[in-house]
């Protein structure tokens, strides 16, 4: 059932953000009508405060006590770090994964950041027209229209 897989993936993400280490937890178990199993885990450099993950499960955004948002792919590889104000206490990702929303309790502010990713494309042996070292911009339309 698809719902149970998504539920378990979400549960695993929530478990990863708790203060207790997963080493002290069971890798799988059941209680009543609830079953769980750790899908993935990875070590982070600072205590987590909040987490948001993309709907496709490819990215996890972890807000830490170190006043930064760590962006990980689904293999646990750090993709980048976003510095934030010390008052930021919660984060959320929009459904398309294009905007990261943050609330700052110290400054009574709400922030929305546009999220983009830089991808290197190897074009060493690709044919070209014009200057060999000309800058190239690729536009991706993710609204499927």
C-alpha positions in Angstrom: 0.0 0.0 0.0 1.5 3.4 -1.1 0.2 5.2 2.0 2.1 3.0 4.4 5.4 3.5 2.5 5.0 7.3 2.5 4.0 7.1 6.2 7.1 5.1 7.1 9.3 7.5 5.1 7.8 10.5 6.9 8.1 8.7 10.2 11.7 7.9 9.5 12.4 11.6 8.8 10.7 12.7 12.0 12.7 10.1 13.9 15.9 11.4 12.5 15.2 14.9 13.9 14.6 13.8 17.5 17.2 14.5 20.3 17.8 10.9 21.1 20.1 8.9 18.9 18.8 6.1 16.7 21.3 3.8 18.3 19.1 3.8 21.4 16.0 3.0 19.3 14.7 -0.2 17.8 15.3 -0.5 14.0 11.8 -1.9 13.6 8.9 -2.8 15.7 5.2 -2.8 16.3 2.7 -1.5 18.8 -1.0 -2.1 18.4 -1.9 -1.4 14.8 1.3 0.6 14.1 4.4 -0.9 12.6 7.6 1.0 12.0 11.0 0.5 10.5 14.0 2.8 9.9 14.3 3.5 6.2 17.5 5.6 6.3 19.6 7.5 8.8 22.6 9.7 8.6 24.7 11.7 11.1 24.3 15.5 11.2 26.9 18.0 12.7 24.5 19.9 15.0 21.3 19.1 16.9 18.2 19.3 14.7 15.3 21.6 15.5 13.0 21.0 12.5 12.9 19.1 9.2 11.1 19.5 5.9 11.3 17.1 3.1 10.4 17.3 -0.6 7.3 15.4 -1.7 9.3 13.2 -4.0 11.6 12.2 -1.1 14.7 13.3 -2.9 15.7 16.1 -0.5 15.6 16.8 3.3 16.0 20.2 4.8 17.2 20.1 8.4 17.1 23.2 10.6 19.8 22.9 13.3 20.7 24.7 16.5 23.8 25.9 14.7 21.5 28.5 12.9 21.7 26.8 9.5 19.5 24.7 7.2 21.4 21.6 5.9 20.1 20.3 2.6 20.7 16.5 2.1 19.8 14.2 -0.8 18.1 10.9 -0.1 21.5 9.2 0.2 22.5 11.4 3.1 25.0 13.5 1.0 25.1 17.2 2.0 24.1 19.3 -1.0 24.5 22.7 0.7 24.0 24.9 3.8 21.7 27.9 4.2 22.6 30.3 7.1 19.6 31.5 9.0 18.9 33.9 11.9 19.2 32.4 15.5 15.4 33.0 16.0 14.3 30.6 13.2 12.5 27.8 14.9 10.5 26.1 12.1 10.8 25.4 8.4 8.4 24.2 5.7 8.8 23.4 2.0 6.2 24.3 -0.6 4.7 21.3 -2.5 6.8 21.9 -5.6 10.0 22.3 -3.6 10.7 25.7 -4.9 10.3 27.8 -1.7 11.5 27.2 1.9 9.4 29.0 4.5 10.8 29.9 7.9 9.4 31.5 11.0 11.7 33.7 13.2 10.3 33.9 16.8 13.0 36.4 18.0 12.2 39.0 15.3 8.5 38.2 14.8 9.2 37.5 11.1 8.3 35.0 8.4 10.7 34.4 5.6 10.3 32.7 2.2 13.4 31.7 0.3 13.5 30.7 -3.3 15.4 27.4 -3.7 17.5 26.6 -6.8 20.2 24.0 -7.4 23.3 24.3 -9.5 24.0 21.3 -11.6 27.3 20.7 -13.4 26.8 19.3 -16.9 29.9 17.8 -18.6 30.0 19.1 -22.1 33.6 18.4 -22.9 33.1 16.5 -26.1 29.7 18.0 -27.0 29.4 19.9 -30.3 28.9 23.7 -29.9 28.3 26.8 -31.9 29.9 30.1 -30.9 32.6 30.7 -28.3 33.7 27.6 -26.5 33.8 29.3 -23.0 30.5 31.2 -23.4 28.2 31.0 -20.3 25.1 28.8 -20.7 21.9 29.1 -18.7 19.3 26.2 -18.8 15.8 27.1 -17.8 13.7 24.3 -16.3 9.9 24.6 -16.2 8.6 22.4 -13.4 4.9 23.3 -13.7 4.3 20.6 -16.4 2.1 22.8 -18.6 
